């Protein structure tokens, strides 16, 4: 019976079948339908007959969603009243917090959406017998589903209660919990028509306003990496049934498509010829390895693998040409912070399966590894050359505030895979400087407070941040600890950055041709009207002291490629070259014979120390107990200017040595190398409070590892002691009383 117009009425059995009964049983929460009885099997009703010629597919969430003749329209009498028989599914469990066995405990049953107990009055062994049979029963075996069935009992199986299994062969599932999928013609797990599951039915999304930000949310939700394309006009074929969403507007940072703005479920003005989709050519995943040292120092260790063409076939990347820029892109794509090293030669072990690419060449600023130049697909490389990465940790920044641009906005960091804001307590220009540098956004112009770029939501990860300004990452600065704060989102911190990095290409660190980074490309500055005021701004921006001269006529050599600025006119007080008046990016009437340059005093050097080189003798592999020499070096001109010092560090170990040097190199000797010296090393070159690091180099200590067990009994102390010994050290020790 159904209620309509505040009156109960029956349903006529014309066309009544098991699909109609299935909808009723599901709507009542009574399990699957067993029968669809007709001819008033449960007696004739009285009053209204509300429905006739009901035709359900079985997937509807309510009987009134099925096709029918209309409320009150019928040609029946109550002798044709329809009915259902559902499989009543009473759940039983045994609860015993003191026992690990599943076959003893307090009896509880699930009824009316909650668990409850059974009173002991009249409880005896016969009652217990029924419970034991119910809780111990294996109902199904040899289950074979196509995947489209709405209930497990619709699948082929060996019959109810016919068991061929032991009690330890229980089947289980792990569900994704994601109500979104990619389907359609030519679809893969990471490319296809976007469909959303709502009211127990799959439906499509209309392509009105559908863009890359919306696709980004879908790809993240499906763990498919970054979105490369947002497809429209039913590129993957037209769907059927419901269109659930329209006018979807995501910022790109949401964790689910339904968190984005939209018109409401089922509200649209579209046909299926406008079904939205998204396309991801390559996804990215990693296998991780960590130890206590890594956790203590907030490092994470990763090996790089790829999903190819949406088909989750894992393969590796060859290390030909693999460098820190490639690793930087991978760390950014995985939301693991900045790259610390780009290890080669299967440092994390050899992979299996195909080697997808070699000759990867990234600039370092790409959003995805797929935006880099990729060599031959299906490389002939072998797995002994598998590439890897070491990232600083799960930290990255974004700027989703309503007033934000690429290089200004509310500061947010990702910690434990969750975005959160930074409180503005003690927030100043030094903190902003670190953020701008990490985002490759030039210098800091302003450190905003009081949610200048809008209030965030969710977590507040950092408070009382205190940076010196020279740190590589905001998480290297002092703070109260992740998640520890006394703030609200009205105190969210932000930054405004210059947005255009500047560098000098020349013979010394603080003199050379001026180049700026714009539109993902380095380009030069034309010398029209170039003078000492312009040079002053460049020297200050780079932390190179005061300007000595403004070089013209390509004094430091001609570059090729873009010329970004012309007719630059600075007063000399600007914090960034891009704040000065100019004709506009890319607008000029110059050739590279007019490339501008500067000569700075070089008295203050903060941010642009030269990158040191690292070399080893013997290279890569060293025999156990033999000697090893590692040399760190920079160009002779840079050392003559800087008079800095070198530090050799083991990235994942305790070794660290520093040598001041008046030459351009320093050699570190490690005598009688032991197995604890195995791993990656980096050279660090420092001057005052600034430093720069080399690429990493790998040392493999080869030879046999010998261990001994020593058992010692002390009858006076009445203890036994077991030692695990290496020839040079005690590995572990365990003591216990004599027995």
C-alpha positions as semicolon CSV with decimal commas, in nm:
position;residue;x (nm);y (nm);z (nm)
1;X;0,000;0,000;0,000
2;X;0,116;0,355;-0,069
3;X;0,004;0,689;0,076
4;X;-0,113;0,954;-0,169
5;X;-0,320;1,265;-0,095
6;X;-0,304;1,167;0,274
7;X;-0,479;0,835;0,208
8;X;-0,351;0,480;0,189
9;X;-0,432;0,274;-0,116
10;X;-0,333;-0,052;-0,287
11;X;-0,148;-0,141;-0,607
12;X;-0,305;-0,342;-0,889
13;X;-0,121;-0,659;-0,995
14;X;-0,138;-0,589;-1,371
15;X;0,222;-0,642;-1,493
16;X;0,341;-0,693;-1,131
17;X;0,671;-0,886;-1,125
18;X;0,989;-0,949;-0,926
19;X;1,148;-0,617;-1,037
20;X;0,857;-0,423;-0,888
21;X;0,883;-0,627;-0,568
22;X;1,259;-0,561;-0,558
23;X;1,200;-0,187;-0,541
24;X;0,944;-0,221;-0,259
25;X;1,172;-0,449;-0,052
26;X;1,466;-0,215;-0,103
27;X;1,257;0,090;-0,012
28;X;1,146;-0,078;0,312
29;X;1,498;-0,198;0,400
30;X;1,381;-0,559;0,394
31;X;1,654;-0,717;0,184
32;X;1,607;-0,865;-0,164
33;X;1,268;-0,970;-0,302
34;X;1,185;-1,341;-0,300
35;X;0,840;-1,333;-0,463
36;X;0,588;-1,091;-0,620
37;X;0,249;-1,242;-0,517
38;X;-0,069;-1,138;-0,700
39;X;-0,447;-1,183;-0,672
40;X;-0,476;-1,040;-0,319
41;X;-0,271;-1,320;-0,162
42;X;-0,257;-1,118;0,163
43;X;-0,626;-1,031;0,150
44;X;-0,823;-0,763;-0,029
45;X;-0,770;-0,403;0,066
46;X;-1,037;-0,131;0,086
47;X;-1,064;0,220;-0,046
48;X;-0,839;0,358;-0,316
49;X;-0,635;0,168;-0,575
50;X;-0,356;0,415;-0,643
51;X;-0,131;0,243;-0,899
52;X;-0,174;0,012;-1,199
53;X;0,053;-0,124;-1,473
54;X;0,360;-0,060;-1,260
55;X;0,682;-0,130;-1,454
56;X;1,013;-0,107;-1,261
57;X;1,364;-0,189;-1,379
58;X;1,454;-0,288;-1,021
59;X;1,709;-0,011;-0,965
60;X;1,465;0,265;-0,865
61;X;1,481;0,397;-0,509
62;X;1,101;0,433;-0,479
63;X;0,798;0,261;-0,632
64;X;0,662;0,594;-0,749
65;X;0,973;0,643;-0,966
66;X;0,867;0,343;-1,179
67;X;0,647;0,380;-1,485
68;X;0,269;0,352;-1,414
69;X;-0,067;0,475;-1,549
70;X;-0,091;0,763;-1,305
71;X;-0,220;0,795;-0,950
72;X;-0,577;0,665;-0,923
73;X;-0,595;0,554;-1,288
74;X;-0,671;0,177;-1,308
75;X;-0,909;-0,092;-1,436
76;X;-0,883;-0,327;-1,135
77;X;-1,070;-0,448;-0,831
78;X;-0,921;-0,526;-0,489
79;X;-0,918;-0,896;-0,577
80;X;-0,608;-0,798;-0,784
81;X;-0,417;-0,631;-0,501
82;X;-0,037;-0,684;-0,538
83;X;0,199;-0,794;-0,261
84;X;0,563;-0,879;-0,192
85;X;0,765;-1,135;0,003
86;X;1,107;-1,002;0,103
87;X;1,400;-1,187;0,256
88;X;1,405;-1,052;0,612
89;X;1,774;-1,002;0,689
90;X;1,822;-0,995;1,066
91;X;2,189;-0,941;1,150
92;X;2,335;-1,112;1,456
93;X;2,672;-1,056;1,618
94;X;2,859;-1,181;1,922
95;X;3,036;-0,921;2,136
96;X;3,309;-1,024;2,379
97;X;3,579;-0,767;2,461
98;X;3,777;-1,023;2,663
99;X;3,803;-1,296;2,400
100;X;3,953;-1,293;2,052
101;X;3,725;-1,572;1,927
102;X;3,430;-1,477;1,704
103;X;3,218;-1,767;1,832
104;X;3,145;-1,663;2,189
105;X;3,005;-1,351;2,343
106;X;2,699;-1,139;2,419
107;X;2,422;-1,185;2,161
108;X;2,319;-0,867;1,981
109;X;2,076;-0,821;1,692
110;X;2,033;-0,532;1,449
111;X;1,680;-0,392;1,433
112;X;1,532;-0,053;1,350
113;X;1,875;0,086;1,255
114;X;2,046;0,004;1,585
115;X;2,211;-0,285;1,770
116;X;2,043;-0,426;2,083
117;X;2,077;-0,716;2,325
118;X;1,853;-1,016;2,410
119;X;1,702;-1,060;2,758
120;X;1,807;-1,386;2,939
121;X;1,453;-1,487;3,049
122;X;1,389;-1,834;2,908
123;X;1,728;-1,843;2,736
124;X;1,856;-2,199;2,699
125;X;2,077;-2,427;2,492
126;X;1,821;-2,451;2,212
127;X;1,825;-2,075;2,165
128;X;2,206;-2,078;2,167
129;X;2,201;-2,355;1,904
130;X;2,009;-2,134;1,664
131;X;2,249;-1,840;1,717
132;X;2,556;-2,059;1,663
133;X;2,412;-2,194;1,339
134;X;2,329;-1,842;1,218
135;X;2,661;-1,677;1,308
136;X;2,870;-1,966;1,185
137;X;2,686;-2,029;0,859
138;X;2,864;-1,987;0,526
139;X;2,577;-1,905;0,292
140;X;2,746;-1,866;-0,046
141;X;3,035;-2,024;-0,232
142;X;3,160;-2,018;-0,593
143;X;3,013;-1,669;-0,641
144;X;3,053;-1,539;-0,997
145;X;2,931;-1,185;-1,073
146;X;2,956;-0,985;-1,392
147;X;2,977;-0,666;-1,185
148;X;2,649;-0,515;-1,303
149;X;2,419;-0,697;-1,059
150;X;2,243;-0,488;-0,792
151;X;2,265;-0,763;-0,528
152;X;2,513;-1,041;-0,453
153;X;2,231;-1,294;-0,459
154;X;2,167;-1,210;-0,825
155;X;2,511;-1,345;-0,916
156;X;2,575;-1,706;-1,005
157;X;2,672;-1,913;-0,701
158;X;2,679;-2,268;-0,571
159;X;2,351;-2,237;-0,379
160;X;2,255;-2,114;-0,033
161;X;2,420;-2,303;0,251
162;X;2,616;-2,543;0,026
163;X;2,958;-2,503;0,178
164;X;3,285;-2,641;0,056
165;X;3,501;-2,400;0,256
166;X;3,671;-2,401;0,592
167;X;3,583;-2,136;0,849
168;X;3,905;-1,955;0,768
169;X;3,811;-1,892;0,403
170;X;3,578;-1,598;0,458
171;X;3,554;-1,358;0,166
172;X;3,584;-0,984;0,218
173;X;3,591;-0,656;0,029
174;X;3,766;-0,320;0,048
175;X;3,558;-0,045;-0,116
176;X;3,688;0,287;-0,243
177;X;3,393;0,485;-0,109
178;X;3,416;0,705;-0,420
179;X;3,081;0,782;-0,587
180;X;3,235;0,882;-0,917
181;X;3,357;0,690;-1,220
182;X;3,478;0,736;-1,576
183;X;3,280;0,547;-1,839
184;X;3,193;0,547;-2,208
185;X;3,343;0,453;-2,541
186;X;3,721;0,421;-2,524
187;X;3,725;0,489;-2,151
188;X;3,997;0,370;-1,915
189;X;4,020;0,394;-1,534
190;X;4,163;0,744;-1,581
191;X;3,986;0,876;-1,892
192;X;3,620;0,883;-1,985
193;X;3,275;1,029;-1,937
194;X;3,225;1,157;-1,580
195;X;2,941;0,982;-1,398
196;X;2,819;1,036;-1,041
197;X;2,626;0,793;-0,818
198;X;2,321;0,952;-0,653
199;X;1,997;0,797;-0,525
200;X;2,133;0,453;-0,614
201;X;2,165;0,550;-0,982
202;X;2,456;0,654;-1,200
203;X;2,410;0,979;-1,390
204;X;2,622;1,213;-1,602
205;X;2,748;1,571;-1,566
206;X;2,656;1,847;-1,812
207;X;2,946;2,033;-1,977
208;X;2,814;2,385;-1,904
209;X;3,117;2,573;-1,756
210;X;3,313;2,245;-1,745
211;X;3,686;2,326;-1,734
212;X;4,027;2,201;-1,623
213;X;3,963;2,290;-1,256
214;X;3,657;2,063;-1,249
215;X;3,852;1,785;-1,419
216;X;4,134;1,834;-1,165
217;X;3,896;1,750;-0,879
218;X;3,768;1,437;-1,057
219;X;4,119;1,311;-1,132
220;X;4,230;1,370;-0,774
221;X;3,920;1,195;-0,638
222;X;3,996;0,891;-0,855
223;X;4,368;0,896;-0,761
224;X;4,457;0,951;-1,127
225;X;4,710;1,234;-1,094
226;X;4,664;1,582;-1,246
227;X;4,408;1,652;-1,518
228;X;4,539;1,720;-1,865
229;X;4,209;1,791;-2,040
230;X;3,843;1,860;-1,962
231;X;3,639;1,712;-2,248
232;X;3,297;1,833;-2,359
233;X;3,022;1,742;-2,606
234;X;3,009;1,372;-2,511
235;X;3,357;1,297;-2,643
236;X;3,338;0,955;-2,478
237;X;2,987;0,886;-2,606
238;X;2,646;0,985;-2,476
239;X;2,531;0,846;-2,143
240;X;2,180;0,734;-2,053
241;X;1,937;0,807;-1,774
242;X;1,986;1,090;-1,528
243;X;2,197;1,404;-1,567
244;X;2,284;1,477;-1,206
245;X;2,502;1,791;-1,220
246;X;2,516;2,109;-1,429
247;X;2,712;2,437;-1,415
248;X;2,981;2,279;-1,199
249;X;3,232;2,541;-1,080
250;X;3,535;2,411;-0,892
251;X;3,841;2,605;-0,777
252;X;4,045;2,288;-0,824
253;X;4,129;2,237;-0,456
254;X;3,810;2,054;-0,352
255;X;3,836;1,691;-0,241
256;X;3,510;1,589;-0,411
257;X;3,312;1,707;-0,713
258;X;3,003;1,759;-0,497
259;X;3,192;2,017;-0,288
260;X;3,203;2,241;-0,595
261;X;2,927;2,487;-0,676
262;X;2,650;2,346;-0,901
263;X;2,281;2,398;-0,971
264;X;2,163;2,111;-0,751
265;X;2,121;1,740;-0,812
266;X;1,904;1,673;-1,114
267;X;1,863;2,041;-1,208
268;X;1,995;2,105;-1,561
269;X;1,909;2,223;-1,911
270;X;2,118;1,971;-2,102
271;X;2,092;1,661;-2,314
272;X;2,337;1,371;-2,310
273;X;2,505;1,512;-2,621
274;X;2,670;1,752;-2,374
275;X;2,806;1,496;-2,128
276;X;3,133;1,609;-1,965
277;X;3,448;1,401;-1,939
278;X;3,812;1,422;-1,849
279;X;4,123;1,278;-2,005
280;X;4,443;1,179;-1,832
281;X;4,717;1,039;-2,051
282;X;4,950;0,954;-1,767
283;X;4,905;0,910;-1,395
284;X;5,169;0,885;-1,129
285;X;5,220;0,675;-0,821
286;X;5,507;0,582;-0,593
287;X;5,626;0,303;-0,373
288;X;5,760;0,436;-0,046
289;X;6,026;0,318;0,194
290;X;6,099;0,483;0,524
291;X;6,282;0,428;0,851
292;X;6,307;0,598;1,188
293;X;6,574;0,839;1,067
294;X;6,352;0,957;0,785
295;X;6,058;1,010;1,018
296;X;6,264;1,204;1,270
297;X;6,394;1,441;1,003
298;X;6,067;1,471;0,806
299;X;6,212;1,307;0,500
300;X;6,025;1,073;0,271
301;X;6,182;0,827;0,035
302;X;6,015;0,744;-0,291
303;X;6,065;0,540;-0,605
304;X;5,899;0,674;-0,917
305;X;5,652;0,464;-1,111
306;X;5,394;0,547;-1,375
307;X;5,041;0,458;-1,477
308;X;5,036;0,446;-1,855
309;X;4,740;0,559;-2,063
310;X;4,502;0,511;-1,772
311;X;4,574;0,135;-1,777
312;X;4,736;0,077;-1,441
313;X;5,036;-0,104;-1,578
314;X;5,329;-0,015;-1,358
315;X;5,664;0,060;-1,515
316;X;5,976;0,256;-1,434
317;X;6,164;0,551;-1,582
318;X;6,518;0,525;-1,714
319;X;6,776;0,750;-1,549
320;X;6,927;0,876;-1,877
321;X;6,941;1,254;-1,829
322;X;6,757;1,227;-1,496
323;X;6,836;1,528;-1,275
324;X;6,710;1,747;-0,992
325;X;6,470;1,936;-1,222
326;X;6,293;1,613;-1,313
327;X;6,274;1,516;-0,946
328;X;6,134;1,861;-0,861
329;X;5,838;1,805;-1,093
330;X;5,769;1,461;-0,948
331;X;5,777;1,592;-0,589
332;X;5,544;1,877;-0,682
333;X;5,304;1,643;-0,863
334;X;5,290;1,407;-0,566
335;X;5,247;1,694;-0,314
336;X;5,569;1,588;-0,140
337;X;5,744;1,926;-0,124
338;X;6,070;2,012;-0,299
339;X;6,324;1,771;-0,443
340;X;6,633;1,695;-0,235
341;X;6,794;1,447;-0,473
342;X;6,745;1,260;-0,800
343;X;6,905;0,919;-0,737
344;X;6,994;0,695;-1,030
345;X;7,101;0,337;-1,097
346;X;6,808;0,171;-0,918
347;X;6,904;0,321;-0,582
348;X;6,576;0,195;-0,434
349;X;6,599;-0,143;-0,601
350;X;6,523;-0,261;-0,951
351;X;6,162;-0,242;-1,067
352;X;5,977;-0,492;-1,281
353;X;5,769;-0,471;-1,594
354;X;5,825;-0,216;-1,870
355;X;6,059;0,082;-1,865
356;X;5,829;0,348;-2,007
357;X;6,058;0,642;-2,080
358;X;6,415;0,758;-2,096
359;X;6,563;1,099;-2,167
360;X;6,312;1,285;-1,945
361;X;6,394;1,659;-1,960
362;X;6,204;1,897;-1,729
363;X;6,268;2,265;-1,664
364;X;6,151;2,208;-1,308
365;X;5,844;2,430;-1,313
366;X;5,601;2,191;-1,485
367;X;5,283;2,084;-1,301
368;X;5,313;1,725;-1,423
369;X;5,588;1,496;-1,549
370;X;5,382;1,456;-1,866
371;X;5,443;1,823;-1,950
372;X;5,819;1,760;-1,969
373;X;5,999;1,646;-2,280
374;X;5,986;1,267;-2,283
375;X;6,220;1,043;-2,475
376;X;6,141;0,719;-2,647
377;X;5,820;0,550;-2,529
378;X;5,896;0,189;-2,438
379;X;6,263;0,244;-2,362
380;X;6,529;-0,020;-2,421
381;X;6,680;0,074;-2,084
382;X;6,724;-0,203;-1,826
383;X;6,600;-0,188;-1,468
384;X;6,949;-0,140;-1,325
385;X;6,906;0,221;-1,445
386;X;6,569;0,292;-1,278
387;X;6,528;0,656;-1,168
388;X;6,405;0,770;-0,826
389;X;6,342;1,081;-0,619
390;X;6,393;1,202;-0,262
391;X;6,149;1,477;-0,161
392;X;6,155;1,709;0,137
393;X;5,819;1,589;0,270
394;X;5,447;1,631;0,207
395;X;5,449;2,008;0,179
396;X;5,343;2,234;-0,104
397;X;5,168;2,564;-0,139
398;X;4,864;2,691;-0,325
399;X;4,677;3,017;-0,358
400;X;4,300;2,959;-0,383
401;X;4,183;3,290;-0,228
402;X;3,925;3,491;-0,417
403;X;4,168;3,778;-0,487
404;X;4,471;3,560;-0,549
405;X;4,689;3,541;-0,858
406;X;4,956;3,285;-0,939
407;X;5,201;3,462;-0,710
408;X;4,978;3,619;-0,447
409;X;4,713;3,484;-0,216
410;X;4,637;3,298;0,104
411;X;4,920;3,064;0,205
412;X;4,817;2,701;0,243
413;X;5,028;2,393;0,298
414;X;4,952;2,026;0,255
415;X;5,020;1,805;0,556
416;X;4,900;1,447;0,583
417;X;4,745;1,496;0,237
418;X;4,517;1,770;0,373
419;X;4,535;2,138;0,287
420;X;4,540;2,388;0,572
421;X;4,620;2,753;0,634
422;X;4,887;2,942;0,830
423;X;4,803;3,172;1,122
424;X;4,930;3,532;1,096
425;X;5,075;3,548;1,450
426;X;5,424;3,704;1,401
427;X;5,383;3,674;1,021
428;X;5,629;3,911;0,849
429;X;5,822;3,981;0,529
430;X;6,088;3,717;0,607
431;X;5,822;3,446;0,622
432;X;5,673;3,573;0,296
433;X;6,019;3,572;0,134
434;X;6,052;3,199;0,198
435;X;5,708;3,130;0,049
436;X;5,779;3,334;-0,264
437;X;6,112;3,162;-0,320
438;X;5,964;2,815;-0,279
439;X;5,687;2,898;-0,525
440;X;5,938;3,029;-0,781
441;X;5,756;3,363;-0,757
442;X;6,044;3,606;-0,719
443;X;6,077;3,825;-0,410
444;X;5,821;3,905;-0,142
445;X;5,640;4,236;-0,180
446;X;5,403;4,207;0,116
447;X;5,316;3,971;0,402
448;X;4,939;4,000;0,437
449;X;4,744;3,927;0,754
450;X;4,384;3,908;0,881
451;X;4,263;3,687;0,593
452;X;4,338;3,956;0,334
453;X;4,277;3,700;0,057
454;X;3,969;3,551;0,221
455;X;3,920;3,302;0,502
456;X;4,017;2,941;0,444
457;X;3,835;2,635;0,573
458;X;3,938;2,321;0,756
459;X;4,277;2,283;0,922
460;X;4,512;2,555;1,046
461;X;4,847;2,380;1,023
462;X;5,104;2,640;1,137
463;X;5,119;2,921;1,392
464;X;5,393;3,153;1,522
465;X;5,605;3,095;1,212
466;X;5,947;3,259;1,244
467;X;6,177;3,252;0,937
468;X;6,513;3,419;0,890
469;X;6,431;3,453;0,519
470;X;6,700;3,217;0,390
471;X;6,515;2,886;0,445
472;X;6,429;2,672;0,141
473;X;6,085;2,578;0,274
474;X;5,836;2,729;0,517
475;X;5,843;2,407;0,720
476;X;6,215;2,463;0,789
477;X;6,124;2,778;0,984
478;X;6,049;2,770;1,355
479;X;5,680;2,716;1,441
480;X;5,465;2,571;1,721
481;X;5,415;2,233;1,553
482;X;5,169;2,106;1,296
483;X;4,809;2,165;1,400
484;X;4,902;2,351;1,720
485;X;4,759;2,704;1,715
486;X;4,538;2,958;1,894
487;X;4,379;3,111;1,584
488;X;4,070;3,121;1,369
489;X;4,056;3,153;0,992
490;X;4,006;3,528;1,032
491;X;4,383;3,532;1,096
492;X;4,489;3,343;0,781
493;X;4,825;3,461;0,647
494;X;4,901;3,549;0,285
495;X;5,174;3,678;0,055
496;X;5,218;3,904;-0,246
497;X;5,524;3,812;-0,454
498;X;5,691;3,995;-0,742
499;X;5,597;3,701;-0,962
500;X;5,898;3,708;-1,194
501;X;6,231;3,553;-1,088
502;X;6,549;3,732;-1,199
503;X;6,894;3,585;-1,256
504;X;7,234;3,693;-1,386
505;X;7,415;3,495;-1,652
506;X;7,781;3,592;-1,650
507;X;8,134;3,529;-1,530
508;X;8,072;3,594;-1,159
509;X;7,787;3,550;-0,918
510;X;7,687;3,917;-0,902
511;X;7,759;4,038;-1,252
512;X;7,618;3,928;-1,583
513;X;7,340;3,945;-1,836
514;X;6,999;4,014;-1,678
515;X;6,739;3,743;-1,742
516;X;6,383;3,713;-1,611
517;X;6,152;3,412;-1,598
518;X;5,814;3,474;-1,757
519;X;5,555;3,245;-1,918
520;X;5,769;2,942;-1,822
521;X;6,067;3,072;-2,024
522;X;6,384;3,265;-1,940
523;X;6,438;3,576;-2,151
524;X;6,654;3,888;-2,162
525;X;6,605;4,264;-2,114
526;X;6,670;4,517;-2,390
527;X;6,918;4,798;-2,309
528;X;6,700;5,084;-2,439
529;X;6,713;5,349;-2,160
530;X;6,896;5,098;-1,934
531;X;7,075;5,292;-1,657
532;X;7,216;5,272;-1,305
533;X;6,871;5,300;-1,141
534;X;6,754;4,990;-1,326
535;X;7,073;4,806;-1,229
536;X;7,023;4,915;-0,865
537;X;6,687;4,739;-0,851
538;X;6,831;4,417;-0,997
539;X;7,125;4,412;-0,753
540;X;6,896;4,472;-0,457
541;X;6,648;4,204;-0,573
542;X;6,927;3,948;-0,600
543;X;7,089;4,044;-0,269
544;X;7,411;4,147;-0,447
545;X;7,472;4,480;-0,280
546;X;7,472;4,806;-0,476
547;X;7,500;4,859;-0,850
548;X;7,846;4,945;-0,985
549;X;7,747;4,980;-1,351
550;X;7,464;4,917;-1,597
551;X;7,604;4,708;-1,885
552;X;7,467;4,751;-2,238
553;X;7,528;4,616;-2,592
554;X;7,541;4,250;-2,480
555;X;7,858;4,304;-2,275
556;X;7,808;3,958;-2,118
557;X;7,727;3,787;-2,447
558;X;7,417;3,748;-2,660
559;X;7,138;3,512;-2,553
560;X;6,888;3,343;-2,783
561;X;6,515;3,310;-2,738
562;X;6,275;3,562;-2,586
563;X;6,335;3,930;-2,509
564;X;6,085;4,000;-2,232
565;X;6,136;4,368;-2,137
566;X;6,221;4,692;-2,318
567;X;6,235;5,060;-2,220
568;X;6,264;4,972;-1,851
569;X;6,243;5,286;-1,634
570;X;6,309;5,241;-1,261
571;X;6,339;5,510;-0,994
572;X;6,581;5,283;-0,806
573;X;6,360;5,228;-0,502
574;X;6,148;4,943;-0,645
575;X;6,179;4,599;-0,484
576;X;6,149;4,412;-0,814
577;X;6,238;4,489;-1,176
578;X;5,882;4,411;-1,283
579;X;5,752;4,695;-1,064
580;X;5,934;4,943;-1,288
581;X;5,769;5,099;-1,591
582;X;5,824;4,908;-1,918
583;X;5,653;4,849;-2,253
584;X;5,495;4,519;-2,149
585;X;5,616;4,161;-2,149
586;X;5,739;4,057;-2,493
587;X;5,690;4,401;-2,650
588;X;6,020;4,537;-2,788
589;X;6,209;4,657;-3,097
590;X;6,548;4,502;-3,008
591;X;6,782;4,219;-3,096
592;X;7,003;4,021;-2,859
593;X;7,293;4,247;-2,950
594;X;7,123;4,489;-2,707
595;X;7,095;4,252;-2,408
596;X;7,126;4,445;-2,080
597;X;7,344;4,349;-1,785
598;X;7,464;4,466;-1,443
599;X;7,777;4,470;-1,229
600;X;7,694;4,463;-0,856
601;X;7,922;4,517;-0,556
602;X;7,856;4,163;-0,437
603;X;7,884;4,268;-0,070
604;X;7,567;4,089;0,037
605;X;7,481;3,750;-0,109
606;X;7,165;3,583;0,013
607;X;6,997;3,366;-0,239
608;X;7,202;3,280;-0,547
609;X;7,508;3,083;-0,443
610;X;7,661;2,869;-0,718
611;X;7,563;2,506;-0,737
612;X;7,854;2,283;-0,631
613;X;7,964;1,968;-0,812
614;X;8,039;1,632;-0,650
615;X;8,281;1,362;-0,766
616;X;8,401;1,037;-0,608
617;X;8,706;0,814;-0,627
618;X;8,637;0,529;-0,671
619;X;8,307;0,616;-0,838
620;X;7,975;0,461;-0,730
621;X;8,105;0,132;-0,584
622;X;8,364;0,092;-0,311
623;X;8,484;-0,226;-0,142
624;X;8,419;-0,273;0,228
625;X;8,713;-0,159;0,445
626;X;8,877;0,033;0,157
627;X;8,930;0,413;0,139
628;X;8,703;0,662;-0,040
629;X;8,763;1,022;-0,153
630;X;8,479;1,264;-0,228
631;X;8,549;1,606;-0,382
632;X;8,318;1,910;-0,374
633;X;8,393;2,200;-0,611
634;X;8,262;2,522;-0,770
635;X;8,400;2,748;-1,041
636;X;8,729;2,924;-0,953
637;X;8,571;3,266;-1,020
638;X;8,288;3,209;-0,774
639;X;8,521;3,094;-0,496
640;X;8,751;3,391;-0,552
641;X;8,450;3,619;-0,500
642;X;8,282;3,435;-0,213
643;X;8,544;3,262;0,004
644;X;8,280;3,012;0,125
645;X;8,307;2,663;0,269
646;X;8,206;2,309;0,170
647;X;8,010;2,053;0,369
648;X;7,974;1,689;0,266
649;X;7,654;1,525;0,395
650;X;7,513;1,176;0,383
651;X;7,145;1,238;0,297
652;X;7,001;0,947;0,492
653;X;7,280;0,890;0,742
654;X;7,478;1,061;1,015
655;X;7,796;1,146;0,822
656;X;7,867;1,521;0,790
657;X;8,200;1,705;0,756
658;X;8,275;2,072;0,682
659;X;8,594;2,219;0,534
660;X;8,665;2,590;0,483
661;X;8,865;2,641;0,166
662;X;9,051;2,916;-0,015
663;X;9,046;2,714;-0,335
664;X;8,749;2,614;-0,547
665;X;8,731;2,259;-0,408
666;X;8,756;2,047;-0,096
667;X;8,829;1,674;-0,074
668;X;8,686;1,457;0,202
669;X;8,841;1,119;0,281
670;X;8,651;0,834;0,442
671;X;8,894;0,566;0,559
672;X;8,810;0,196;0,584
673;X;8,454;0,237;0,461
674;X;8,191;0,039;0,650
675;X;7,840;-0,056;0,539
676;X;7,683;0,237;0,726
677;X;7,847;0,470;0,470
678;X;7,635;0,318;0,191
679;X;7,388;0,564;0,038
680;X;7,344;0,908;-0,119
681;X;7,576;1,205;-0,058
682;X;7,549;1,577;-0,138
683;X;7,791;1,867;-0,133
684;X;7,671;2,188;0,027
685;X;7,838;2,521;-0,047
686;X;7,768;2,796;0,208
687;X;7,849;3,162;0,258
688;X;7,721;3,357;0,557
689;X;7,366;3,222;0,617
690;X;7,306;3,109;0,257
691;X;7,381;2,773;0,100
692;X;7,331;2,570;-0,215
693;X;7,350;2,195;-0,272
694;X;7,480;1,970;-0,547
695;X;7,308;1,684;-0,718
696;X;7,332;1,363;-0,519
697;X;7,583;1,086;-0,581
698;X;7,535;0,726;-0,475
699;X;7,791;0,508;-0,300
700;X;7,737;0,132;-0,283
701;X;7,957;-0,051;-0,035
702;X;8,017;-0,402;-0,168
703;X;8,135;-0,708;0,021
704;X;7,997;-0,966;0,262
705;X;7,818;-0,854;0,577
706;X;7,934;-1,075;0,864
707;X;7,737;-1,104;1,186
708;X;7,790;-1,315;1,497
709;X;7,562;-1,417;1,783
710;X;7,717;-1,430;2,131
711;X;7,531;-1,589;2,422
712;X;7,656;-1,494;2,770
713;X;7,534;-1,616;3,110
714;X;7,615;-1,436;3,435
715;X;7,544;-1,669;3,724
716;X;7,615;-1,396;3,981
717;X;7,359;-1,150;3,836
718;X;7,147;-1,448;3,721
719;X;7,095;-1,302;3,373
720;X;7,135;-1,425;3,017
721;X;7,253;-1,179;2,750
722;X;7,238;-1,231;2,373
723;X;7,454;-1,004;2,155
724;X;7,418;-0,957;1,777
725;X;7,765;-0,852;1,665
726;X;7,913;-0,695;1,353
727;X;8,295;-0,723;1,331
728;X;8,317;-0,356;1,437
729;X;8,016;-0,292;1,657
730;X;7,734;-0,431;1,868
731;X;7,413;-0,429;1,660
732;X;7,169;-0,519;1,938
733;X;7,159;-0,667;2,289
734;X;6,881;-0,850;2,473
735;X;6,890;-0,951;2,842
736;X;6,653;-1,162;3,048
737;X;6,665;-1,343;3,388
738;X;6,802;-1,696;3,412
739;X;6,538;-1,970;3,409
